[in-house]
Amino acid sequence: MSDPRLTPANGRVAATYLQGTVEADQFTEGTAASVAQNVVNLYDAPRGKRERQLLLGTGVVVYEARDGWAFVQSKRDGYVGYVAEGALADPVAPTHRVATPATHAFTTEDFKSPDLMHLPFAAEVVVLDERRKMFETPQGFIPKKHLRPLEQPFQDPATVAQLFFGVPYLWGGNSTLGIDCSGLVQAAYLACGYACDGDSDLQMERLGHALAPDAPLTRGDLIFWDGHVAMMVDGETMIHANAHHMAVAYEGLEQAALRIKAQGDGEVLARRRVIQAAI
């Protein structure tokens, strides 16, 4: 059975490549668009429940536009859902991404000029011109030190995760305005150039390879519970977005495992490694 989170079909329309596998009134190739706001909720239905979030510059395929809502699939991770139609614009080809926890776009090449937009980590922009201290983009002028070319990914996912320390917990969140456990892992691995799903069950199934229960842990390893995931920053300490702290926080793995079991959420289900430790 296809996963509705990753299957662009809603009964009325479906992607052309799904012909013969799903039922729909119409099959279409869809049209390209890009997210034009800093953070946009991706819902399971119009005015429904937030599934995930899309960031500025993310490319999407629009399969249907109806009553102010667009049924889309994200090109970044394949997730499907509904976004407000007004949050989309013509497709762009971003050149840089925000590489700091957040930044601002300013009216002019002057940090004292009015700010036009808050941009979270991993928002993507098109650089139009390079000035002495800032890049000019369609959103405004952004400090050069805050942007990184797309072809220069981060090397260490744990370093990326640590940029989110203290960010408030938000179910389905994907930005430094608010994030959940699987969103944190996804942000960390996407920034390092790895394909990564947005939910912990899919990450446990498809990200990296399994480790034995007694294998020594290293930086970047992932620990999974039922409905939860954390990332190790060393052999004993993990970082995770969690509802206990209502924030991205550090916690000892042993202590966290005992707490999570005591609150009724079970034992560790899996340990997985994505990046081979350096020898």
The 8 nearest C-alpha neighbors of each residue, nearest first, counted from 0:
[[1, 2, 3, 20, 21, 6, 5, 4],
 [2, 0, 3, 6, 5, 4, 21, 20],
 [1, 3, 4, 5, 6, 0, 7, 78],
 [4, 2, 6, 5, 1, 79, 7, 8],
 [5, 3, 79, 2, 78, 6, 80, 7],
 [4, 6, 78, 3, 79, 2, 77, 7],
 [5, 7, 3, 8, 4, 2, 79, 1],
 [8, 6, 13, 14, 79, 72, 5, 9],
 [7, 9, 13, 6, 12, 10, 14, 23],
 [8, 10, 11, 12, 13, 7, 23, 70],
 [11, 9, 23, 12, 8, 22, 24, 13],
 [10, 12, 24, 23, 9, 25, 13, 8],
 [13, 11, 25, 23, 26, 10, 8, 9],
 [14, 12, 8, 26, 7, 23, 27, 15],
 [13, 15, 27, 16, 26, 17, 28, 7],
 [14, 16, 26, 27, 17, 28, 18, 13],
 [15, 17, 14, 18, 28, 26, 13, 19],
 [16, 18, 15, 20, 14, 21, 19, 13],
 [19, 17, 20, 16, 15, 21, 26, 14],
 [18, 20, 21, 17, 22, 16, 15, 23],
 [19, 21, 17, 18, 22, 16, 1, 0],
 [22, 20, 19, 17, 18, 23, 8, 13],
 [21, 23, 10, 20, 24, 19, 18, 13],
 [24, 22, 10, 11, 12, 25, 13, 21],
 [25, 23, 11, 12, 10, 26, 22, 13],
 [24, 26, 12, 23, 11, 13, 27, 10],
 [27, 25, 15, 13, 14, 12, 23, 24],
 [26, 28, 15, 14, 29, 13, 25, 62],
 [27, 29, 15, 14, 30, 26, 62, 16],
 [28, 30, 62, 61, 27, 60, 31, 14],
 [31, 29, 61, 60, 32, 62, 28, 59],
 [30, 32, 60, 90, 59, 61, 29, 33],
 [33, 31, 90, 89, 59, 88, 58, 60],
 [34, 32, 58, 90, 88, 57, 87, 56],
 [33, 35, 87, 55, 56, 57, 36, 86],
 [34, 36, 87, 55, 86, 88, 33, 56],
 [37, 35, 55, 38, 86, 34, 39, 54],
 [36, 38, 55, 54, 118, 39, 35, 117],
 [39, 37, 54, 36, 53, 55, 52, 40],
 [40, 38, 53, 52, 54, 41, 36, 37],
 [39, 41, 52, 49, 42, 51, 82, 53],
 [40, 42, 52, 51, 82, 81, 80, 50],
 [43, 41, 49, 81, 80, 50, 44, 48],
 [42, 44, 80, 48, 47, 50, 81, 49],
 [45, 43, 47, 42, 81, 46, 80, 48],
 [44, 46, 47, 81, 68, 42, 43, 82],
 [47, 45, 44, 48, 42, 43, 81, 49],
 [46, 48, 44, 45, 42, 43, 49, 81],
 [49, 47, 42, 43, 50, 44, 46, 41],
 [50, 48, 42, 41, 51, 40, 171, 43],
 [49, 51, 42, 171, 41, 43, 48, 52],
 [52, 50, 171, 41, 49, 172, 40, 173],
 [53, 51, 40, 41, 173, 39, 172, 38],
 [54, 52, 39, 38, 40, 57, 41, 55],
 [55, 53, 38, 122, 37, 57, 39, 56],
 [54, 56, 37, 122, 34, 36, 35, 57],
 [57, 55, 123, 34, 33, 124, 58, 122],
 [58, 56, 34, 33, 55, 54, 59, 53],
 [57, 59, 33, 74, 32, 73, 56, 34],
 [60, 58, 73, 74, 32, 72, 33, 31],
 [59, 61, 31, 72, 30, 71, 29, 32],
 [62, 60, 71, 30, 29, 63, 70, 31],
 [63, 61, 29, 70, 71, 60, 30, 27],
 [62, 64, 70, 69, 61, 65, 12, 71],
 [65, 63, 69, 68, 70, 67, 84, 66],
 [64, 66, 68, 67, 63, 69, 70, 84],
 [67, 65, 68, 64, 69, 84, 45, 83],
 [68, 66, 84, 65, 83, 64, 69, 85],
 [67, 69, 83, 84, 65, 66, 64, 82],
 [70, 68, 64, 84, 82, 81, 63, 71],
 [69, 71, 81, 63, 62, 80, 61, 64],
 [72, 70, 61, 60, 80, 79, 62, 69],
 [71, 73, 79, 60, 59, 78, 77, 7],
 [74, 72, 59, 77, 78, 75, 76, 58],
 [73, 75, 59, 58, 77, 76, 72, 57],
 [76, 74, 73, 77, 57, 58, 59, 78],
 [75, 77, 78, 74, 73, 196, 195, 194],
 [76, 78, 73, 74, 5, 72, 75, 79],
 [79, 77, 5, 73, 72, 4, 76, 80],
 [80, 78, 72, 4, 5, 71, 7, 73],
 [81, 79, 43, 42, 41, 71, 70, 72],
 [80, 82, 70, 42, 41, 69, 44, 45],
 [83, 81, 41, 69, 68, 84, 40, 42],
 [82, 84, 68, 85, 86, 69, 67, 81],
 [83, 85, 68, 69, 67, 86, 87, 82],
 [84, 86, 83, 87, 67, 88, 68, 82],
 [85, 87, 84, 83, 35, 36, 34, 88],
 [88, 86, 34, 35, 85, 33, 84, 32],
 [87, 89, 33, 32, 35, 90, 34, 86],
 [88, 90, 32, 33, 91, 87, 31, 35],
 [91, 89, 32, 33, 31, 88, 58, 92],
 [92, 90, 93, 33, 89, 56, 125, 32],
 [91, 93, 94, 125, 90, 56, 124, 58],
 [94, 92, 125, 124, 123, 95, 91, 56],
 [93, 95, 125, 149, 148, 124, 126, 92],
 [96, 94, 148, 149, 147, 124, 123, 93],
 [97, 95, 123, 121, 147, 122, 146, 98],
 [96, 98, 146, 121, 120, 122, 145, 99],
 [97, 99, 146, 145, 120, 147, 96, 121],
 [100, 98, 101, 145, 120, 97, 102, 162],
 [101, 99, 120, 162, 119, 175, 163, 98],
 [102, 100, 119, 120, 99, 118, 97, 175],
 [101, 103, 118, 117, 119, 145, 104, 99],
 [104, 102, 117, 116, 118, 141, 105, 114],
 [103, 105, 139, 141, 140, 116, 115, 114],
 [106, 104, 114, 140, 139, 115, 107, 113],
 [105, 107, 139, 113, 112, 114, 140, 115],
 [108, 106, 109, 105, 140, 112, 139, 110],
 [107, 109, 140, 133, 110, 105, 106, 112],
 [110, 108, 111, 107, 112, 105, 106, 140],
 [109, 111, 112, 105, 108, 107, 113, 114],
 [112, 110, 109, 113, 105, 114, 107, 108],
 [111, 113, 109, 110, 106, 107, 105, 114],
 [114, 112, 106, 105, 115, 111, 107, 110],
 [115, 113, 105, 104, 116, 106, 103, 112],
 [114, 116, 104, 105, 106, 113, 139, 103],
 [117, 115, 104, 103, 114, 118, 138, 105],
 [116, 118, 103, 102, 119, 104, 37, 115],
 [117, 119, 102, 101, 37, 103, 122, 116],
 [120, 118, 101, 175, 122, 174, 100, 121],
 [119, 121, 100, 97, 101, 99, 122, 98],
 [122, 120, 97, 96, 123, 98, 119, 190],
 [123, 121, 55, 54, 97, 96, 120, 119],
 [122, 124, 96, 56, 95, 93, 55, 121],
 [125, 123, 93, 95, 56, 96, 94, 126],
 [124, 126, 93, 94, 136, 127, 95, 92],
 [125, 127, 136, 128, 135, 134, 94, 124],
 [128, 126, 136, 135, 125, 129, 134, 137],
 [127, 129, 135, 126, 134, 130, 136, 133],
 [130, 128, 134, 135, 133, 131, 127, 126],
 [131, 129, 133, 132, 134, 128, 135, 108],
 [130, 132, 133, 129, 134, 143, 108, 142],
 [133, 131, 130, 143, 142, 134, 108, 144],
 [132, 134, 142, 143, 130, 141, 140, 131],
 [135, 133, 129, 141, 140, 143, 130, 128],
 [134, 136, 140, 128, 127, 126, 139, 129],
 [135, 137, 126, 139, 138, 127, 125, 140],
 [138, 136, 139, 135, 125, 127, 124, 126],
 [137, 139, 136, 104, 116, 140, 115, 124],
 [140, 138, 104, 105, 136, 106, 137, 135],
 [139, 141, 135, 105, 104, 134, 108, 133],
 [140, 142, 104, 133, 134, 143, 103, 139],
 [143, 141, 133, 144, 145, 132, 134, 140],
 [142, 144, 133, 145, 146, 134, 132, 141],
 [143, 145, 142, 146, 147, 132, 133, 98],
 [144, 146, 143, 142, 99, 98, 97, 102],
 [147, 145, 97, 98, 96, 143, 144, 95],
 [146, 148, 95, 96, 98, 149, 97, 151],
 [149, 147, 95, 150, 151, 94, 96, 146],
 [148, 150, 95, 151, 94, 96, 147, 152],
 [149, 151, 148, 152, 94, 95, 147, 192],
 [150, 152, 149, 148, 153, 147, 191, 192],
 [153, 151, 191, 190, 192, 150, 154, 149],
 [152, 154, 191, 190, 155, 151, 156, 192],
 [153, 155, 191, 152, 156, 190, 158, 192],
 [154, 156, 158, 157, 153, 191, 159, 219],
 [157, 155, 187, 159, 158, 188, 219, 160],
 [156, 158, 160, 219, 159, 155, 232, 161],
 [159, 157, 161, 156, 155, 160, 162, 187],
 [158, 160, 156, 187, 162, 157, 161, 155],
 [161, 159, 157, 162, 187, 158, 163, 156],
 [160, 162, 158, 163, 164, 159, 157, 238],
 [161, 163, 159, 160, 164, 100, 158, 99],
 [164, 162, 161, 166, 160, 165, 175, 247],
 [165, 163, 247, 161, 166, 162, 248, 160],
 [164, 166, 247, 246, 163, 167, 248, 168],
 [167, 165, 246, 247, 163, 164, 175, 177],
 [168, 166, 246, 177, 245, 165, 169, 247],
 [167, 169, 246, 245, 178, 177, 179, 240],
 [170, 168, 178, 177, 172, 179, 171, 167],
 [171, 169, 179, 172, 168, 178, 49, 177],
 [170, 172, 51, 50, 179, 169, 49, 173],
 [173, 171, 178, 169, 177, 179, 170, 52],
 [172, 174, 178, 182, 52, 177, 171, 51],
 [175, 173, 176, 177, 178, 172, 119, 120],
 [174, 176, 177, 119, 166, 163, 100, 120],
 [177, 175, 174, 166, 178, 167, 119, 172],
 [178, 176, 169, 167, 175, 172, 174, 168],
 [179, 177, 172, 169, 173, 168, 174, 182],
 [178, 180, 182, 240, 170, 169, 172, 168],
 [181, 179, 240, 183, 182, 228, 239, 241],
 [180, 182, 184, 199, 198, 183, 179, 197],
 [181, 183, 173, 185, 179, 180, 184, 197],
 [184, 182, 186, 181, 180, 185, 179, 187],
 [185, 183, 181, 187, 182, 186, 188, 180],
 [184, 186, 182, 188, 187, 183, 195, 197],
 [187, 185, 183, 189, 184, 188, 182, 190],
 [188, 186, 156, 159, 184, 160, 185, 190],
 [187, 189, 191, 193, 190, 185, 156, 186],
 [188, 190, 193, 192, 191, 186, 187, 185],
 [189, 191, 188, 187, 192, 153, 152, 186],
 [192, 190, 153, 152, 188, 189, 154, 193],
 [191, 193, 189, 190, 152, 188, 194, 153],
 [194, 192, 189, 188, 191, 195, 190, 273],
 [193, 195, 189, 192, 196, 188, 76, 206],
 [196, 194, 185, 193, 189, 188, 197, 206],
 [197, 195, 202, 198, 76, 201, 185, 194],
 [196, 198, 185, 181, 182, 195, 199, 76],
 [199, 197, 181, 201, 200, 196, 202, 182],
 [198, 200, 202, 181, 201, 203, 228, 227],
 [201, 199, 203, 202, 198, 204, 226, 225],
 [202, 200, 204, 203, 199, 198, 205, 196],
 [203, 201, 199, 206, 205, 204, 200, 196],
 [204, 202, 200, 201, 205, 199, 206, 223],
 [203, 205, 201, 202, 200, 206, 199, 207],
 [206, 204, 202, 203, 201, 207, 208, 196],
 [205, 207, 202, 203, 204, 273, 208, 195],
 [208, 206, 273, 272, 271, 205, 209, 274],
 [209, 207, 271, 272, 273, 206, 210, 205],
 [208, 210, 271, 270, 272, 211, 207, 269],
 [211, 209, 270, 271, 214, 212, 208, 272],
 [210, 212, 214, 213, 209, 270, 269, 215],
 [213, 211, 214, 210, 270, 269, 215, 209],
 [212, 214, 211, 215, 210, 216, 270, 269],
 [215, 213, 211, 212, 210, 216, 270, 217],
 [216, 214, 213, 217, 234, 212, 211, 210],
 [217, 215, 234, 214, 220, 218, 233, 231],
 [216, 218, 234, 233, 220, 219, 231, 215],
 [217, 219, 232, 233, 231, 220, 157, 234],
 [218, 220, 231, 157, 230, 232, 156, 217],
 [221, 219, 272, 231, 218, 230, 271, 217],
 [220, 222, 230, 271, 270, 229, 231, 272],
 [223, 221, 270, 229, 228, 269, 230, 271],
 [224, 222, 228, 269, 268, 267, 227, 270],
 [223, 225, 267, 227, 268, 226, 228, 266],
 [224, 226, 227, 223, 264, 268, 265, 267],
 [227, 225, 224, 199, 200, 228, 223, 198],
 [226, 228, 224, 225, 223, 199, 180, 229],
 [229, 227, 223, 222, 180, 199, 224, 181],
 [228, 230, 239, 222, 221, 238, 237, 223],
 [231, 229, 221, 237, 238, 220, 219, 222],
 [230, 232, 237, 218, 219, 220, 233, 236],
 [231, 233, 218, 237, 236, 157, 219, 230],
 [234, 232, 218, 217, 231, 236, 235, 237],
 [233, 235, 216, 217, 236, 218, 231, 215],
 [236, 234, 233, 252, 251, 237, 231, 216],
 [237, 235, 251, 233, 252, 231, 232, 250],
 [236, 238, 231, 230, 232, 250, 249, 252],
 [239, 237, 249, 230, 248, 229, 231, 250],
 [240, 238, 229, 247, 248, 180, 241, 230],
 [241, 239, 247, 180, 179, 246, 168, 248],
 [242, 240, 243, 245, 244, 246, 239, 168],
 [241, 243, 245, 244, 168, 246, 240, 169],
 [244, 242, 241, 245, 246, 240, 168, 259],
 [243, 245, 246, 242, 241, 248, 247, 240],
 [246, 244, 242, 168, 243, 241, 167, 247],
 [247, 245, 167, 168, 244, 166, 165, 240],
 [246, 248, 240, 165, 164, 239, 166, 241],
 [249, 247, 238, 239, 246, 164, 165, 240],
 [248, 250, 238, 237, 239, 236, 251, 247],
 [251, 249, 237, 236, 252, 255, 238, 248],
 [250, 252, 236, 254, 253, 235, 255, 237],
 [253, 251, 255, 254, 236, 235, 256, 237],
 [252, 254, 256, 255, 251, 257, 235, 236],
 [253, 255, 251, 257, 252, 256, 258, 250],
 [256, 254, 258, 252, 257, 253, 259, 251],
 [255, 257, 253, 259, 258, 254, 252, 260],
 [258, 256, 260, 254, 255, 259, 261, 253],
 [259, 257, 255, 261, 260, 256, 254, 262],
 [258, 260, 256, 262, 261, 264, 257, 255],
 [259, 261, 265, 257, 263, 264, 258, 262],
 [262, 260, 258, 263, 259, 257, 264, 265],
 [261, 263, 259, 260, 264, 258, 265, 257],
 [264, 262, 260, 261, 265, 259, 258, 266],
 [265, 263, 260, 259, 262, 225, 266, 261],
 [266, 264, 260, 263, 259, 267, 224, 225],
 [265, 267, 260, 268, 224, 256, 264, 259],
 [266, 268, 224, 223, 269, 265, 222, 256],
 [269, 267, 224, 223, 266, 225, 270, 222],
 [270, 268, 223, 267, 222, 271, 209, 224],
 [271, 269, 222, 210, 221, 209, 223, 272],
 [270, 272, 209, 221, 208, 210, 220, 207],
 [273, 271, 220, 207, 208, 274, 221, 209],
 [274, 272, 207, 208, 206, 275, 271, 220],
 [273, 275, 272, 276, 219, 207, 220, 155],
 [276, 274, 277, 273, 272, 278, 217, 219],
 [275, 277, 274, 278, 217, 218, 219, 272],
 [276, 278, 275, 274, 217, 218, 155, 219],
 [277, 276, 275, 217, 274, 218, 215, 216]]
